[in-house]
Amino acid sequence: MGIACALAVVIEVGVVTNAFGLASLGKSTGGSGSNGPNPNPSDEMVTSVVGAMTYNGGGADPFPNLQGTNLCAKCPVVPKVNANVTPAVAVLWVYFNISYSGSSDTTISNFTLTSSGSNASLFKLAGVFVYPRYSEPATEVLFNPGIPPVGLGIELTSTSIPNDGTTGYALTFHLTSP
């Protein structure tokens, strides 16, 4: 009987103090904390991401759906907060297809991003990623004659988005060919 009482006391103390690690069962312990302040406390929107193509090949531009086109189908949109990095960042992924109508091999490269407002570098271009994997950032993308449209994803981030009233931020995605 004494052994049973001692065992009951040990078990109860273990449960109350979480000595057996049971309190974490069924509960998520990761990702609930914050890695700094919210980078977009006013829920500012990105109103557009417009393509700005510089074609250096002479003749007609073989990328007709890039120049002056809003590449962000879901804009206006509030970027999501990624608290899995330190400091937390506001992040927006934009996916679009590029058609190529040229008659020789070429590339697109020199990817940069500018933001409207007083800070042209408010958003950073974290990378340009190619369909279907979107796994590694690309520094250039090759196009061949007759190629089907190429899917791209661009990751845009900001560490601090100031309140600009009701305007939101228009972004411009710059690229050149070749």
C-alpha positions in Angstrom: 0.0 0.0 0.0 2.8 2.4 0.8 4.4 1.8 -2.6 1.1 2.5 -4.3 0.7 5.8 -2.4 4.3 6.8 -3.2 3.8 6.0 -6.8 0.6 8.0 -6.9 2.3 11.0 -5.4 5.2 10.8 -7.9 2.8 10.6 -10.8 0.7 13.5 -9.6 3.8 15.7 -9.0 5.0 14.7 -12.5 1.7 15.7 -14.1 1.4 19.0 -12.2 5.0 20.0 -12.9 5.0 18.7 -16.5 8.0 16.5 -15.6 6.8 13.9 -18.2 6.3 16.4 -21.0 2.6 15.8 -21.4 1.5 19.4 -21.4 2.9 19.9 -25.0 0.8 17.0 -26.4 -1.8 18.3 -28.8 -0.4 21.9 -28.6 1.6 23.7 -31.2 4.8 25.2 -29.7 6.3 26.7 -32.8 5.5 29.8 -34.7 3.2 31.4 -32.1 5.7 34.0 -31.0 6.6 37.2 -32.7 10.1 38.1 -34.0 9.7 41.8 -33.5 7.1 44.4 -34.4 4.6 43.9 -37.1 6.3 45.3 -40.3 2.9 46.5 -41.6 0.9 47.7 -38.6 -1.4 49.9 -40.7 -2.2 47.0 -43.1 -1.0 49.1 -46.1 -1.8 47.5 -49.5 0.3 46.9 -52.6 -2.0 48.3 -55.3 -0.1 46.9 -58.3 3.2 45.4 -59.5 3.8 46.7 -63.0 6.3 45.2 -65.4 8.9 47.6 -66.9 10.8 45.8 -69.6 13.9 47.2 -71.3 14.4 45.3 -74.6 17.9 45.7 -76.1 17.4 43.4 -79.1 16.3 45.9 -81.7 13.0 45.5 -83.6 9.7 44.7 -82.0 9.7 43.7 -78.3 9.1 39.9 -78.1 7.7 40.1 -74.6 4.4 41.8 -75.2 2.8 41.0 -71.9 5.5 42.6 -69.7 5.8 46.3 -70.5 3.3 48.4 -68.5 1.2 45.4 -67.5 0.0 44.8 -63.9 1.5 41.4 -63.1 -0.3 41.1 -59.8 -3.6 39.5 -60.4 -4.7 39.7 -56.7 -3.7 43.4 -56.2 -4.7 45.4 -54.3 -3.6 43.2 -51.5 -2.1 43.5 -48.0 1.2 41.6 -47.8 1.3 38.8 -45.3 3.6 38.9 -42.2 6.4 36.3 -42.1 7.3 36.0 -38.4 9.5 33.0 -39.1 12.5 35.3 -39.8 14.2 37.9 -37.6 13.1 40.6 -37.9 9.7 39.8 -39.2 9.0 40.9 -42.8 5.9 41.7 -44.8 6.0 39.4 -47.8 4.1 39.2 -51.1 4.4 36.6 -53.8 3.3 37.5 -57.3 2.9 34.8 -60.0 2.6 35.5 -63.7 3.3 34.0 -67.2 5.7 35.5 -69.8 5.0 34.9 -73.5 7.9 35.1 -75.9 7.3 35.7 -79.6 11.0 36.2 -80.8 12.8 34.2 -83.5 16.1 33.6 -81.7 17.2 32.6 -78.2 17.3 35.3 -75.6 17.3 35.9 -71.9 15.7 38.2 -69.3 17.8 39.4 -66.4 18.8 42.4 -64.2 15.8 42.1 -62.0 15.1 45.0 -59.7 12.1 46.5 -57.9 11.1 50.1 -57.1 8.3 51.3 -54.8 6.1 54.4 -55.1 6.3 57.0 -52.4 9.2 58.7 -50.9 11.3 55.5 -50.4 11.8 53.8 -53.8 13.5 50.9 -52.0 10.7 50.3 -49.5 10.2 46.8 -50.9 13.0 44.4 -51.8 13.0 41.8 -54.5 13.9 38.7 -52.6 14.1 36.6 -55.7 12.7 35.6 -59.1 11.6 32.0 -59.3 10.8 29.8 -62.3 7.8 27.4 -62.6 7.2 24.5 -61.8 9.4 24.3 -58.7 9.8 28.0 -57.6 12.7 26.6 -55.5 15.8 28.5 -56.4 16.1 32.2 -57.3 17.1 32.8 -60.9 19.5 35.5 -62.1 18.3 35.1 -65.7 15.7 33.1 -67.6 16.3 31.7 -71.1 13.7 31.9 -73.8 13.7 29.9 -77.1 11.5 30.4 -80.2 8.3 28.6 -80.0 8.5 28.1 -76.2 5.2 28.0 -74.3 4.6 30.8 -71.8 7.1 30.6 -68.8 5.7 30.9 -65.3 7.5 33.2 -62.9 7.1 33.9 -59.2 8.6 37.0 -57.6 9.0 37.3 -53.8 8.7 40.9 -52.5 9.6 41.8 -48.9 9.7 44.8 -46.6 10.9 45.2 -43.1 8.8 48.3 -42.4 5.8 49.7 -44.3 4.8 53.2 -43.2 1.2 54.4 -43.1 0.5 56.4 -46.3 -3.2 57.1 -45.7 -5.4 55.4 -48.3 -2.9 55.4 -51.2 -1.1 52.1 -50.8 2.1 51.3 -52.7 2.5 50.7 -56.4 5.6 48.6 -57.2 7.5 48.4 -60.5 9.3 45.2 -61.5 12.2 46.1 -63.8 14.0 43.6 -66.1 16.1 43.7 -69.3 16.5 41.5 -72.3 19.1 40.4 -73.4 
